[in-house]
Amino acid sequence: MRRNLRIVLLVVVVVGVLAAAVFLVSQKKKELSQVPEYGDKPMPVTAVKAEKGDLHKKKDYLGVVKPAREAGVATKVSAKVETVHVDEGDRVNSGEILVELDSEEVRYKLDSIQARIQEAEADLSGNKATARALESSYRYWKSEKARNQNLLEKKAVSASEAERVAEKAAEIKGKLTAAKEKTTAIKARISSLRNQKKEIRARLDYYAITSQYNGTVSERLVDPGDMASPSKLLLKIEDRKTLKISFDIPQADFPEISQGQEVVFSVQGQDKRARLSLVHPSLNRARMKKAEVWLEGKDSKGLTPGAYLPVSVIVEKLQDVTLVPRSSLIPSPGAETHVFAVDKGRLQARPVKVLAMSGDQVAVEGVSPGTRIVQNTFLGWNRLSSGEKVEVIQ
């Protein structure tokens, strides 16, 4: 009896365990039936529409603002600085005296030369008077010589008297010739002294240093009492009426950059346009070409010499092209590029040809304007594939 009871209890326990197992399995199947299949949930992405428009292909550089004309003021002589008439920031005019040097020694030489000229001129004046007197005397004795020669032929005068008159005429003629030669020598000496005076006078001009054009003093490098020399700059003058934006062009860009192209730059947040004024034909020390944009009047307003600013040269203008964001381009093996287009909630990988880039915009061929293009994915491009279901997040 007890044995049968134990068998019945064992059977009841086994049946209960099996029933519990069947219940748990059915519940798990029910839960799994409510879970969506793998890959059925759309991938979240952001997308934009490809647009039709114009694109300006640009080359970007960093330019520096400079005055159109700038000069370092120096001297051609060595002397002590006596007076500095200007300071930094002062406006100066062409011909205005900027710096005066100590010219006492040169002025002494100039006065000495002038005194010698006056002495020579007085000597010349006296010698000319002597020559005039000798001219008159020579004419007299010359006529006397001729008269005595006639008388001698008629035996009306002795030979000794005629000879004495002839010698006197010769003596006066010699003195007259000497006086004329002295006049020539004095004139030559005066001419030489005057040339020396001009040279010293020209040197004296070096001691009063003037501005070569209208401008602004950007730097003052000396004070009274300093020693000036040809190798030392005294001032720097800038002509800020016209400014220029200067930048370097690397060799790789040479074929695309040329004089006259449109240039875009920003001043105080406002875009301005100008033309590329000059591209230097030779290379600088960095093996690049120097380019300049010259600006004046209102075009240069707001620019400060010495300031750096970005400059863009427009090298090509594309019109009526398809534009997509640069962030939508996906490089592929084989140097190809494609984008993901969204069509009826699914992705389509489309190869595109990049025509040009400017900032965040890219001109392409291969998609039509209005096509929705994936711009960003929350899980990365490597999680996307053609045909995959996506959800566009605004």
Secondary structure, DSSP 8 states (H G I E B T S, - for coil): -HHHHHHHHHHHHHHHHHHHHHHHHHHHHHHHHTS--TT-S-EEEEEEE-EEEEEEEEEEEEEEEEEEEEEEE--SS-EEEEEE---TT-EE-TT-EEEEE--HHHHHHHHHHHHHHHHHHHHHHHHHHHHHHHHHHHHHHHHHHHHHHHHHHTTSS-HHHHHHHHHHHHHHHHHHHHHHHHHHHHHHHHHHHHHHHHHHHHHHHTTEEE-SSSEEEEEE---TT-EE-TTS--EEEEEEEEEEEEEEE-GGGGGG--TT-EEEEEETTEEEEEE--EEEEEE-TTS-EEEEEEEEGGGGTT--TT-EEEEEEEEEEEEEEEEEEGGG-EEETTTEEEEEEEETTEEEEEEEEEEEEETTEEEEESS-TT-EEEEEETT-GGG--TT-BEEE--
